[in-house]
Amino acid sequence: MLPNSTTSHTADLWTPAHTALELGVSVRTLSAWRSSGRHSLPFVKVGRLVRYRQNDVRTWLQRHLQGQQP
């Protein structure tokens, strides 16, 4: 029997549009970051599709927090 299409492995994969919305940037900005390597935001290629893992995005955000008290 095939698993549901929304498994734990695919449910945490975000589209560039969703990721851009979560980060407050444009899809075009994410594309520029990927192609230039300017930011180290991990992404996954599924064929021609680009996806971002939810946990990777949240970890990346934590690493880029500014002005936190120790």
Sequence and secondary structure as in RCSB ss.txt:
>XXXX:A:sequence
MLPNSTTSHTADLWTPAHTALELGVSVRTLSAWRSSGRHSLPFVKVGRLVRYRQNDVRTWLQRHLQGQQP
>XXXX:A:secstr
    SS HHHHTEE HHHHHHHHTS HHHHHHHHHH  S    EEETTEEEEEHHHHHHHHHHT  S   
